[in-house]
Amino acid sequence: MKRILNFALLVFAIAAVLSLIGCRRSGRVIYRNSSKSGVDRNVDEKSTTARAVEIRVTMAHNQTAMDNPYVFGAEAFKEKLEQVSGGGAEAVLYHGTMTEDEGELLKKLQSGEANIVVISPGLVTALGVEEVDIFSLEYLFDSFAHWGSTLDGAFGTELSGIVSDKTNGQIKILGYWSAGVRDYYGKKPIYSPGDLAGMTIRIGNSPVQRQFWSSCGATPVSVGWGELFNALNEGKVDSAENDYTNFSLKNHHNARNGKYVCETEHDFTTRLMLVDGKFYDSLSSEQQSWLSQAAKYATQVERQKTFEQASSSKAKVVSDGAVVVENKDIDTDSFRRIARPIQDEFARKTGMERFIKMVRENK
């Protein structure tokens, strides 16, 4: 009996030693409370201590569809910010949940409720920066390549300086995002400016946009983005203009007055990624570098996603039954003849002749 007991104790001791050796060699930790709950991760035996959070950055935009390029850009900002800071910075994102109204987003930025927002350039003109309305000029850019190379050069750098100077440093541009290329869509097809006579069209609040569409014979109207589907479907507005991705995510092409999509390609659209100047100036140079790196990466991701989704969004619109008039079948020269004098007039009034020249010479 004693021999049996000793043998059992020996077996138990050997099993315990082997178990300890196995645990030491595997170095496995199960993260039950992470975003990948229940997944085993191999880690080094030397644990690392995460850097304490120094800043929390609140970023908001007005798009609620989770496959919108804005969402990808915002998520990329968060990812890169937290990566380059080593955990020293944390981003809180609002995907259209703070507000869908861009004007309200600007107010949130000014009040400090949001540190970073993505909005249309036209809203910045209300702050006394009329130069920014250059992005509202129709037929300013000819292609995505033309648009990108212009904004990523001296044009974009100098305009950022103007915004900072004219807002007394209260607002700074972190990046130039894309909202695709905008086309007309409405209750009937159009091929030339004359086809717009007597029609209402929902556009932004920019004076130069209103001047352009009025010169084409249409009547510009203001409708909130969140209310536009109902306005089109109930016949309260005859037409609108936006890019394939944004209007298809809101199903505008399925509305009664959204069936005909005409590729006017009148606006290779810019959106501004803005940061609250007071917040930015309160950061250390290292923390500002984190924001700059994250913003640059987010801008690249958002643009690429916009370009990728353009063709797939068009395919969805066609498969849903919309009628598409392609760009080659539209008299864009007639539209451009209306747009160019408006561009020149804007440049004279705002002192932006050199900027217009930069755009035209960069083709």
C-alpha positions, -999 to +999 in steps of 0.1 A: +000+000+000+029+023+009+046+016-025+013+025-043+010+058-024+046+067-032+041+060-069+010+081-070+028+110-054+057+107-079+033+108-109+016+139-095+049+157-090+060+149-125+027+162-140+029+194-120+065+201-133+055+194-169+025+217-165+047+246-152+072+241-181+043+241-206+029+273-193+063+290-192+070+281-228+036+291-242+033+326-227-004+327-237-029+352-224-066+352-230-081+387-234-117+382-223-126+419-222-110+430-255-127+437-288-117+402-298-132+385-268-122+348-263-093+349-288-060+337-276-030+360-283+007+349-280+026+376-260+061+380-249+069+371-213+080+407-206+048+427-203+047+463-215+029+491-197+006+512-220+012+550-220-013+569-200-039+588-220-029+624-222-055+638-246-089+627-258-099+639-293-136+642-303-142+639-340-176+643-357-191+643-392-226+642-406-228+608-423-247+580-406-242+552-432-214+530-418-200+523-453-197+559-461-161+570-469-162+595-440-166+566-416-136+549-430-116+581-428-127+588-392-119+552-381-085+555-398-078+587-378-086+570-346-065+540-354-034+560-365-037+585-336-038+558-310-010+540-327+015+569-332+008+582-297+015+548-281-018+551-263-011+587-253-041+599-273-076+585-276-102+594-302-140+595-297-159+593-330-194+605-339-206+591-372-235+615-377-247+609-342-237+644-328-258+660-356-264+655-394-264+693-399-230+706-410-238+741-397-244+726-363-211+707-365-193+740-371-210+754-339-199+723-320-163+729-331-165+766-320-180+757-286-153+730-280-179+702-279-161+687-309-123+690-315-124+680-351-152+681-377-156+674-414-178+700-432-184+717-465-161+746-473-190+770-479-198+771-442-164+786-434-172+816-455-198+827-429-168+832-405-154+858-429-132+835-450-147+842-484-117+828-501-127+792-491-158+795-513-134+788-542-143+752-537-179+759-545-171+770-580-186+746-605-163+731-631-131+742-613-115+708-616-114+684-645-106+651-627-098+635-594-061+636-604-063+674-612-082+680-579-057+660-557-025+673-572-038+709-568-049+706-532-017+687-522+005+714-535+010+751-529-027+758-534-037+737-504-009+749-482-015+786-488-053+783-484-048+766-450-028+796-439-055+820-450-081+801-430-060+801-399-051+838-403-086+851-410-101+832-381-074+844-357-062+808-353-096+796-341-099+771-370-072+752-388-073+728-418-060+693-410-068+678-444-087+680-476-112+652-480-132+642-510-169+638-514-166+624-549-177+640-581-212+655-581-238+649-608-274+660-614-303+637-605-339+645-608-374+639-622-362+642-659-329+638-678-309+669-688-283+672-715-276+710-716-283+740-694-315+748-712-331+715-699-330+730-664-354+758-671-382+761-646-369+733-624-361+735-587-328+720-576-315+714-541-279+727-537-257+740-509-257+775-495-229+790-515-237+822-534-215+811-564-234+778-566-267+796-566-254+820-593-243+791-615-276+771-613-297+802-616-277+810-648-286+776-661-323+784-657-330+764-625-343+777-592-320+767-563-336+757-530-323+747-496-333+713-481-316+696-452-296+665-461-317+643-438-350+656-453-340+654-490-353+619-497-388+629-486-386+662-505-377+643-537-402+616-531-431+640-523-423+662-553-414+692-531-381+696-551-375+686-587-339+676-585-306+676-566-269+671-571-244+649-554-220+620-559-231+584-565-220+571-532-236+597-510-270+599-527-272+561-532-266+555-495-296+577-488-316+560-517-323+593-534-323+575-567-353+555-555-373+586-548-400+597-573-379+627-584-345+610-583-348+585-611-327+602-637-290+606-630-270+628-655-232+627-652-226+665-654-194+660-633-197+697-623-179+694-590-149+673-578-159+680-543-138+691-514-146+687-477-125+703-450-112+683-420-110+712-394-096+713-359-105+738-332-075+761-330-077+766-293-076+729-287-047+725-312-027+753-297-031+738-262-012+707-273+025+700-270+045+699-303+046+661-299+008+659-295+003+682-325+025+658-345+002+629-335-028+648-349-010+657-381+001+621-388-033+607-380-050+634-402-027+627-431-034+590-429-071+595-425-072+618-456-055+592-477-079+564-465-110+586-470-100+596-505-091+561-516-124+547-503-143+575-521-125+566-554-131+529-549-168+532-541-176+555-571-180+527-596-197+502-573-221+529-562-230+537-598-236+499-604-260+498-575-279+528-588-282+512-622-293+479-608-319+496-587-335+509-619-323+545-622-317+559-657-281+571-662-271+597-689-233+594-692-210+623-693-201+618-729-237+625-738-239+658-720-230+691-734-205+699-707-189+727-728-221+747-725-221+743-687-184+753-686-191+784-706-215+795-679-191+785-651-159+803-662-171+839-660-185+831-625-150+818-615-133+849-629-158+872-611-152+854-578-115+857-582-116+895-588-139+900-558-119+879-534-083+885-546-080+849-556-068+854-591-035+836-583-053+806-569-075+803-600-044+806-621-028+778-601-058+755-608-059+762-645-021+759-650-020+726-631-041+707-658 
